[in-house]
Amino acid sequence: MKNSKLALIALLNSLGIVVYVALVVLVIQTAGKTFGTMNDLIGPIAFLLLFVLSAAITGSLALGRPVILFLDNRKVEAIKMFLCTIGWLFLITVVVFVVKILQ
């Protein structure tokens, strides 16, 4: 796989993570209005389940294809894709923080 295609797939995976995180933030911000206060056992269980689900989804977006490439004995491509994904996530994170600082 060419480096440019690899970087593009890594960017798309990173953008998928950003979109998913934005959706989770939206759910969390509106949870109080939607569900009311959760003073019982269900509230913490729901929050932890959302946390575990988020870890699984973001983990699969960041590691899914690199693991498949690695198991397909394309180890250099797998490492490059993983590092590209992390690099894109880092750049996106920096941009989000800069935008927040400039507000």
ABEGO torsion letter per residue (X at the ends): XBAAAAAAAAAAAAAAAAAAAAAAAAAAAAAAAAAEBBABAAAAAAAAAAAAAAAAAAAAAAAAAAAAAAAAGBAAAAAAAAAAAAAAAAAAAAAAAAAAAAX
